Each structure stands twice: as C-alpha cells, then as structure tokens.
Amino acid sequence: MSLRPSSPQRRSQPARKAPVRLNRPRKDDGPSMSLNPSGAVKGFVLFLASVLVLGVLGTGLIYTYRLVTTTPALGLTEISVSGNLRLAYGQVLEIAGLRLGQNSLGVNVTRVESALSQNPWVEFVTVRRELPDKLFITLVERQPSFWVRQDGQLYFADGEGKIITQLSPGDSASLPLLEIAPGLGDRREIVAAMVARMNRQDLPFALGQMAWVKFTESGQVEMYLDALRIRVRADLADWETHFRHIELVWRDLKLRGETGQVAAIEASAGKISVEKRQKPGPS
C-alpha cells in the first residue's frame, strides 16, 4: 500500500452573494401632467355656467336699476327750496335741472349741488332726498353790500368788497358805491369789519344810509350819508378808535338838536372836527 503525500487542504471560500439591485425611482426630466378628459370638460362646463349666472345677474341688476330710476311711482311731488333771496324758485329749479314728476332716484344729488354752487349768488348749498317723492334744497346766498365800478360797468359786491356779479337790466337795489384807491392794496378785512360794525348798529348811521364809501389815497375812509347830506371822514390808522369818537360827538350833537346843521365830521390824528353848514345869506 503506497502512501501519497497529502496536499495542503484548500480553504473553502464563501459563496459570493448576487448583487442586489434596488428599484430606485428614476428622476424625471420635467413635470408630467396626467390628462383627465372628463375633469377638463367638467371644469369648462362650470366656467360657462358661472359666466352665464353672472351675466343673468348683471342684466337683472341693470334692468332693476333702470326700472326704479324711471318708474312714475317715484316721481317728485315736492321740491322745497329755502334760503333763496336773490334767486327765484323757478331759477333754482332751472339751474339745478329739476322738475316735478322727475324720478326721485334718478336725481344725481351731487350734480345738483355742483350746478347750484357755480351760480355767483350761491355761497353754499345742500340737497337732501327724502324717499319716495321729496327733495329739499337749502341755499346760503351771498349778500350784496356795495356796488363796485369796473371798466365802466357796475357790479354787486359783498361785505368784503369782493365782486359777486354784474348788474343786469331790471336789477334794483339801493347800495352804496365802494371805491378803493389803487395804491391802498387789499382792504377787504377793514371793509368787512366796518360793515359788521354798522350792521351791529354801533355807529349812529347805517350802511344803507350811505351813497358811497371811499378809501382815499390819503389813507382815509370817506362816507357820504345821502339822506342827511353829511360827509364823514376818518383815518384808516386806528379807525375803530376814530369811529368811537365820531359816535360820541354825534350823540352830543343829537342831544343838542344840532345834527341838521352838520355838513361834515372828521376824525384824524386823535382829534374830532365838526363842520357846520353855512347859513344862506340875505338875498
């Protein structure tokens, strides 16, 4: 029996595992949209239905608005106007574009106020609607205190001397003529203060008694009382003090019964002078 030399024993290698492949999601190159024909049709149908409903509602609203703004049931049966002194009732309605029977809701209140505000006599206006058939117009008119001459034409002016409008044929009013020397500049504040004082009857004469009021280049205010035929002059500087002195002198003359003899009163530089009428000489 022969013995073979033993060969070195081979180590058994573990069996290789098969590589496991993971099913990873593939990256898409871009967004994908799955088309759903039935959903697109439903969306389009809903869009058309919405448009149709809005159209029907809009048409209904327009029809309703036209109905309520034209129906005779809301026709104006009363248009009240207050505060108008210069403007007649018919003039106010004509300027505002209003008439009885006009649909109340069809009246644009803002336009009516704007139209009336553009009239030179109107200082302020409010318009109030009372459903179903009433409209109330309240005016505050500018009050004329003087006549003012410009370029050979006469104009109405307010208590500050600001022009209101030109005299028209048929206008009748007895107002003093206001003249302000060009070199005196703006004297509206003084004019307004003097008018206010006369209206309060703080002076022995009123504005309505005067034929004219002049602000002269010499820095004086000069007034002529037509009915009494008296000329009154005062310095514009500290005119309020001068007016108080004139009032005191006038009261004294009245107590002595001498007002009919006065031709002029002047207050200047803190002094008062009275000029009496000259008695007619023997013929």
Secondary structure, DSSP 4 states (H G I P E B T S, - for coil): -PPPPPPPPPPPPPPPPPPPPP-PPPPPSS------HHHHHHHHHHHHHHHHHHHHHHHHHHHHHHHHTT-GGGB-SEEEEES-SSS-HHHHHHHHT--TTSBSTT--HHHHHHHHHTSTTEEEEEEEEETTTEEEEEEEEPPP-EEEEETTEEEEE-TTS-EEEE--TT-----PEEEE-GGG---HHHHHHHHHHHHTT-SSS-GGGEEEEEE-TTSEEEEEETTTTEEEEEESTTHHHHHHHHHHHHHHHHHTT-GGGEEEEEEETTEEEEEEPPPPPP-
